[in-house]
């Protein structure tokens, strides 16, 4: 008698090739509408499915996990960050959590570099000037941005993405500075020509561009607080392609409004998908570049993520430890 396929509930639409493969391998319940599942729908999924495949927009908290059925054994997150999942509560219920690390590194680093260039050289303002009819011809003093070659880049979080950004930025002539929970190896520092700062405050006060690449955890909530943001120099710009909650958004807005910093490039927001009306006003004034959380949005990246989800489910269901298991001690 053939082995019963596990019931897998997928919370959002995934690339077609991934959905097709999942339906071949598992008893898969897809979300045809692609609308985020409601709380009640997530509860039903936890009560009935063997595996839940959520995304970063699904809040899988302790209350939801407490309602899981005995058959629920795996939460295979479609995403690298797991700040949307209470991993400790899942472990207490003997539910394994996995993620999709590594596959979005290059895509996110590309987008971060693009944002650095966009903010420094005012690309969004320039791109809108022609269709808006604001361009009357070349002028020596119009739409002046800032050169990035020779400037100092401060990277907050020197993991995979931080390192990938450092390699790109080094090619553009930026000097690399970083703050991390742990200092990276001497070989890597030499390769990147990177300077380590044990004090985040001191680094912020001395760099021209700050880019955030640490995970969102209770320890990093508002890591870039009003007090820390105040260390930035007036010509500095801030780039965030990590998580919105890492920055005190209200403090950032106040500084941008007061011209206490030169600009910002944000792909993530503290209360996503809601975007502060004040940020929208600043964007129209050319003081901030806003993107709709698209740092990892490539076809290749999404397919790679889906393949990792499939491998994690298949490995787990075959009775083995999934390659991308997440434990509370790792966060």
N, C-alpha and C positions, 0 to 999 in steps of 0.2 A: 504493500500500500504506500503510495507516494506521501512524502512528508508534507504536512499542511503548511502553506505559505503564511508568513506572518502578515498581520494587518498593519499596514503603514499608512498613516494619515499625514498628508503634506499640506502645510498651512497656506502656501501661495503658489502661483504658477511658476514653474521652473522651465529652463530651455526644453524644447520639444524632444530633443534626443535623449535627455535625462529622464523625462517623464515616461517616454516609451520604454526605456530600459528598466525603469523601476516597475512598470506594469508587467513586464515580462518576468521579472524575478520575484516580485512580491504581490500580495493582495493589496493593491495600492488604491487609496481614496484621494483623488486629486481635488483641488479647489479650482473649478472651472471659471468662476467669476473673478478670481484674483483679488477679491476684496478681503482685507484682514479678517480673520475669524473673530467672532465675538467671544466674550468671556464664556458664555454658555456653550458655544460651539467647541471651545478649547477644553472645557470641563468634560463634554461628551467624548471628545477624542481621547482624553486621558483615561476615561472610564472604560473605553471599548477597545482601543488600539493596543497593539504590542509595541509599536514604535511610533513616536511623534517626530516629524521633521518640521520644526519651527524655523522662523527667520528672526533677524535681530529686532523686528518690530513686534514680535509676540512676547508678552510678559509671562514667563513661566515661573511664578513665585511660589512661596511655600504653601499658600492657601490652595493654589491650583494643584500642586504636587500631592497635597494631603488627600485630594479626592481621586487620585489615580487608582485604577483597578489593579488587582493582583497580577494581571497579565502584562501590565505596562512595565517594560524592562529597559527601554532605551529611548533617550532623547537625542536624536542625531541632528544637531543644529546646522542649518545651512548658513554658515558664517564663521568668521574667525573669532570674533569677540563673543563671550558668553555672559556679558553683564546683564542680559535679558533673562538669564536662568539662575535660579537659586541652586547652585551646584551642591552645596552642603545638604540641603533638604532632600535633594534627589538621592544623594548617597545614603542618607538615613533610611530611605525607603527602598534601598537596593536597586535604584534606577541608575544606569550608566549614562553619562553625558559625553558626547563627542562634539568636535568642531571641525573646521576645514582650514587648518593653518597652512601658511606658506604659498598658497596659490595666487594670492592677491598682492603679493609684495611688489612686483614690478609695475603693475597697473596703478597701484596707489602712489608709488614713488613718482611715476610719470605725471600723474595729476597734481601731486604736490609741487613738483618742479614747474609745471604749467601755471599753477596759482602764484608761485613766487614771481615768475616773469610777468604774469598778468597784472598783479598789483604794482610791482615796481615800474613797469612800462605803460601802465594805464590802458591795457589792451581793450577791456570792455568799453571804457569811455570812447576810445578811438573808433572801435567797431560800430558804435551807435551814432557817432557824429555824422557820418555820411547819410544814412537813411533818415536821420532826424533833421537833415538840412542845416547842420551847424558848421559845416566845413566850407570856408570861403577861399581855400587855397593855402599853400605852404606858408608858414611863418616861422621865423627863427626862435620865437619865444612861446609858441602855442603847444599845448599838450605835452609839456616836458615831464618826463619821468625820472627814474634814477638808474644809473648803471649798477649792475650787480657784481661785475668782476671786481675783485679786491675787497669785497665786503665780507663781514663775519656772519656765518650762519650758526645759530644755536639750536641744536636738536634735543628735544626733550623726549627721551626714550630711545635708546640705541639698540633696538631689536632688529628684526629682519628689514622692516620698512625704513627705519631710521638709517640703517647701513646702506640700503639701496639708494636712498635720497642722498646720502653723503657722497657716494660714488658719482652720481649725476652732478651734484653741486660742485664738486671738486673740478669736474671737467669745464664748468662755467667760470672757474676762477675764484670761487668763494673759498674762504678758509673755514675749516670745520671745527666746531666746538660742540661739546655734548654734555648732558647730565643724564645719569642713569642710576638705577638702584645699585648696580654693580659695575665696576669699571670693566671694560672689555679687555681682551688680551693685548699685550704689548705689540704683537705682530699685526693685529688688526688696526690698532692705533697708528702704527707706522705706515701701514698700507694706505689708510685714509688720511694720513697726516692730521689726525684729529687730536684736539686738546680736551682733556677731561676736566670737568668742574664738579667738585664734590658739592659745592654750594650752588643751588639753582638760582638763588637771589643774585649772587655775584655774576653768574653767567648772563642773566637777563640784562644786567646793567651795562654789559660790555659788547653785546652783539647788535647787528643791524637787522637781522631777520631771525625770527623765532618760529620753529616748526614743531608741532606736537605729534608724537608717535608712541605714546604710552597707552596702555589699556585703561578703560574706565573701571575702577574698583572703588570701594569705600575710601581707600587711602588716596586716590587721585581725584576724588570729587572736588571741584574748584581748586585744583592744584595751582592753576593760574588764577589766584585770588586777586581782589582789589589791591591788597598790599603788594603782591608780587608784580602785578601789571604796572604798578607805579614805578618800578625799577627801570622800565623800558625808557629808552631815550626818545625824544620827540620825532626823530627821523626813522624809528624802527617800525617794522611791519610784522604782523602775527599771522601765521598760517595754521589752520586746523583741519586736518583730514582724518582725525582719530575719532573722538566722541565729543559732542557738544558740552556734556556735563563737566568736562575737565576745565573749562574756562568759565569764570564768573561773567556771564554774558552782559548783565546789567553794568558791571564795572567797565567792561570793554566798550560798551556803547557810550558811556559817559566820557571816557578818554578820547574816543573818536570824535564825539561832538565838540569836545573842548580843544581839539587839535593837539592833544598831548601825545599822540603817536601818528605816524604817517598814513597807516592804512591797515587793512586786514583782508585775508582771503579765507572764507569759511565754506566748507563742504558739509559741515555738520552743525547742529544747533541744539541748544540746551533743552528745548521743549519740542523737539521734532515730532511730527511734521510741521507744527506751528512755528512760524518765523516772526520774531519781534517786529512790530510796525516801525519801531525806531531803526532797526537794521535796514528795513526796506527803504526808509527815507534816506538813510546814509548811503545806500547803494545808488539811489537816484542822484545823490550829490557827488558820486564818484569816490567816496571815502572807503568803500568796502566792496569786495567782489563776493557774490553769493552763488553757490552751486547747490543743486538739489541732491545731495548725498550720492554723487556719481563717481567717487574716487576709484572704486573697483569695478565700474560698469563697463566691462568689455565682454564680448561674446565668449572669448576664450576663457576668461576668468570665471564666468558663471558656469560654463560647462565643466571646468576643472573642479569647481566647488561641488557640483552635483556628483561628479565621479567619486570624489572623496566621501560624500554622504553614502553613496551606494556601497563602497568598499567597507566603510565602518559598519553599516547594517549587515552586510553579507558576512563579514568576519565574525561579528557578534553572534549572529544567528547560527553560525557554524560551530559555536562553542569556544571561540578564541577571543583573546583580548583585542579590541579594535585598536588600530594604529594611532588614532587621534583622541584617545580617552582624556577627559579633563577631570582633574581632582582639585579639591579646594586648596590644597597645599601649593598648587601651581599658579594660583591667582594672586 
